[in-house]
Amino acid sequence: MKAAVSMEMIQKQLEQVEQRIRNACARSGRKREEVRIIAVTKYVDTETIGEILKTGITHIGENRVQDALPKYERYKEQATWHFIGHLQTNKVKDIVGRFDVIHSLDRLSLAKEIEKRAAALGIVVPCFVQINIAGEETKFGLNPTDVLAFVKETSNMKHIRIAGLMTMAPIVEHPEEARPVFRELRAWQKRLQDLRLPNVTAEELSMGMSGDFEVAVEEGATFVRLGSVLVKPEGT
Ligand SMILES: *Cc1c(COP(=O)(O)O)cnc(C)c1O
């Protein structure tokens, strides 16, 4: 059973997060509006999403299909839904046509399945290419050496728009150590945009989590994915 968190609690955390984002924007000469918060709701129950939405947050992120679907069904019209976790090919049918954005496009078999399902529905799905910048064995995401070929191939799929890039930085002791990872994702954005491929806009950078979001903002994040710093259930 997942925990419930009250709106008051979330509001309090959000105010602190807001201040930290503002400071990071100020340090790096960015506008606050360039950065959007995705509340990652995997630690909390369905009702808590209602509490989150009351604070004015409109972007919700879930990483597991099974947990995500009931939450989506309950609040679908009230939020923009981001699928941020590893997506199995056989679950694509549950996500395409429901979630607004997929952050974890990381292999050709997945792209083909998304393309197939989106074509059947007559929609274009904005996807972020997930890159395993640090090359960690334990993480999903494309190996950097495979990114170029993957994006070129995927750019031919008319029902997928590569709207951004996503990465997860390694867990480090000091957030500063994650900076090169975020900087490299931004470098990839430029490389891919310079190719001027069809269906590849890559305007979004989904990077930064509770432990490292300020550094990610300084390095150009347009979406930060925040779980524990925002909606940490009591006693965890
Ligand atoms: C859980 C999760 C997050 C949020 O993690 P926190 O450290 O709790 O902020 C962000 N992105 C992905 C892909 C996740 O699975």
The ligand as a Tripos MOL2 file, in Angstrom:
@<TRIPOS>MOLECULE
LIG
   15    15     1     0     0
SMALL
NO_CHARGES

@<TRIPOS>ATOM
      1 C1         11.7900    7.7770   -9.2900 C.3       1 LIG1
      2 C2         12.2230    8.5200  -10.4830 C.ar      1 LIG1
      3 C3         12.4710    9.9050  -10.4210 C.ar      1 LIG1
      4 C4         12.3420   10.7150   -9.1400 C.3       1 LIG1
      5 O1         13.2590   10.2910   -8.1800 O.3       1 LIG1
      6 P1         13.5320   11.1370   -6.8620 P.3       1 LIG1
      7 O2         14.9800   10.9430   -6.5920 O.co2     1 LIG1
      8 O3         12.6620   10.5870   -5.8080 O.co2     1 LIG1
      9 O4         13.2330   12.5610   -7.1660 O.co2     1 LIG1
     10 C5         12.8460   10.5460  -11.5820 C.ar      1 LIG1
     11 N1         12.9900    9.8790  -12.7440 N.ar      1 LIG1
     12 C6         12.7550    8.5580  -12.8440 C.ar      1 LIG1
     13 C7         12.9290    7.8890  -14.1570 C.3       1 LIG1
     14 C8         12.3680    7.8300  -11.7280 C.ar      1 LIG1
     15 O5         12.1530    6.5250  -11.8280 O.3       1 LIG1
@<TRIPOS>BOND
     1     1     2 1
     2     2     3 ar
     3     2    14 ar
     4     3     4 1
     5     3    10 ar
     6     4     5 1
     7     5     6 1
     8     6     7 2
     9     6     8 1
    10     6     9 1
    11    10    11 ar
    12    11    12 ar
    13    12    13 1
    14    12    14 ar
    15    14    15 1
@<TRIPOS>SUBSTRUCTURE
     1 LIG1         1 GROUP 0 **** ****
